[in-house]
């Protein structure tokens, strides 16, 4: 006696409808996440620039004290150059360049004395001119003390 077995085969995989629904859901989630991710990147660029600028200032101050010599911070286009005077001119120790053309820092020329004090107080705004991001302010007192704060908070 021969038994005939039904020809039902189970397929392993996705149907076209299941695949289209999944792709539709993924594309909707991507469209919702993209704007917040772009804003996150802009904010990270501002934060990185502000931290780098603060690090360059602190480096310049520590070099002035360590060398017992005046260190000059010179603004040149969008760069801040840390220099010392040597026989025959100036020697560049370090340079700050903004890596992002959309981020602007209001740099100024300053002199840091061998005691770590500055010739003038500084109030440097770091901004990308976008209302959706939080701008920063680098405050440097004549005493040499510095801190990063929100742009709305003015240096006191």
C-alpha positions in Angstrom: 0.0 0.0 0.0 1.4 3.3 -1.0 0.6 6.3 1.0 0.5 9.6 -0.7 1.8 12.4 1.4 0.5 15.9 0.9 2.8 18.2 -1.1 2.8 21.0 1.5 6.3 22.4 2.0 7.1 25.0 4.5 9.1 27.9 3.2 11.8 29.5 5.3 12.1 33.2 4.6 10.2 36.4 4.3 7.4 37.3 2.0 7.5 40.3 -0.2 4.8 42.0 1.9 6.7 41.4 5.1 9.9 42.8 3.6 8.2 46.0 2.3 6.5 46.6 5.7 9.9 46.3 7.4 11.6 48.6 5.0 8.8 51.1 5.4 9.1 51.1 9.2 12.9 51.4 9.0 12.7 54.4 6.6 10.1 56.2 8.8 12.3 55.7 11.9 15.4 57.0 10.0 13.5 60.1 8.9 12.5 60.8 12.5 16.1 60.3 13.9 18.0 62.2 11.2 17.3 65.8 12.3 18.2 65.1 16.0 21.4 63.3 14.8 22.4 66.3 12.7 21.8 68.7 15.6 23.9 66.3 17.8 26.8 66.6 15.4 26.6 70.4 15.3 26.6 70.6 19.1 29.6 68.2 19.3 31.5 70.4 16.9 30.9 73.5 19.0 31.9 71.6 22.2 35.0 70.3 20.6 36.1 73.7 19.3 35.4 75.3 22.7 37.4 72.7 24.6 40.3 72.9 22.1 40.4 76.7 22.4 40.5 76.5 26.2 43.2 73.8 26.0 45.4 76.1 23.8 44.9 79.0 26.3 45.8 76.8 29.3 48.9 75.5 27.4 50.0 79.1 26.7 49.6 80.0 30.3 51.5 77.0 31.6 54.3 77.7 29.1 54.6 81.3 30.3 54.9 80.2 33.9 57.2 77.3 33.1 59.6 79.3 30.9 59.3 82.4 33.1 58.7 84.4 29.9 55.9 86.3 28.3 53.8 84.2 25.9 51.9 86.0 23.1 48.6 84.9 21.8 48.2 86.3 18.3 45.0 86.2 16.3 45.7 85.5 12.6 42.5 85.0 10.5 40.7 82.2 12.2 43.8 80.9 14.1 45.2 81.6 17.5 49.0 81.3 17.6 51.0 80.8 20.8 54.4 82.5 20.4 57.4 83.5 22.5 60.0 86.1 21.6 63.4 84.8 20.7 66.5 86.4 19.4 65.6 87.5 15.9 61.8 87.2 16.1 59.1 85.0 17.4 58.9 81.2 17.8 55.5 79.5 17.4 54.8 76.9 20.2 51.3 75.9 19.2 48.5 77.0 17.0 44.7 76.7 17.3 42.8 76.3 14.1 39.0 75.8 14.0 38.4 72.5 12.1 34.9 73.5 11.3 34.1 76.4 8.9 30.6 76.8 10.5 32.0 77.4 14.0 33.4 80.9 14.7 35.4 82.0 17.7 35.9 85.7 18.4 39.7 85.5 19.0 41.8 88.4 20.4 45.5 89.2 20.8 46.7 88.7 24.3 49.9 88.6 26.3 50.4 86.2 29.2 53.1 87.3 31.6 55.5 84.9 33.3 53.3 85.0 36.4 50.3 83.6 34.4 48.5 87.0 34.4 47.1 88.6 31.2 47.4 92.1 30.0 43.6 92.3 29.4 40.6 90.2 30.3 39.1 88.1 27.5 35.5 87.3 26.7 35.5 84.9 23.6 32.3 83.8 22.1 32.3 80.4 20.3 29.2 80.2 18.0 27.8 78.5 14.9 25.0 81.1 14.5 22.4 78.3 14.8 19.6 78.9 17.4 19.2 75.1 17.8 22.7 74.7 19.4 24.1 76.0 22.6 27.0 78.4 22.1 29.9 78.8 24.5 31.9 81.6 26.0 35.5 81.3 27.1 36.1 83.7 29.9 39.7 84.6 30.9 40.3 87.0 33.8 43.4 89.2 34.0 44.5 86.9 36.9 44.8 84.1 34.3 41.8 82.1 35.6 39.7 80.7 32.8 36.4 78.8 32.3 34.0 77.8 29.7 30.4 78.7 30.2 27.2 79.2 28.3 27.1 82.0 25.8 24.3 83.8 27.7 26.4 84.0 30.8 28.8 86.9 30.4 32.2 86.9 32.1 32.1 88.5 35.5 
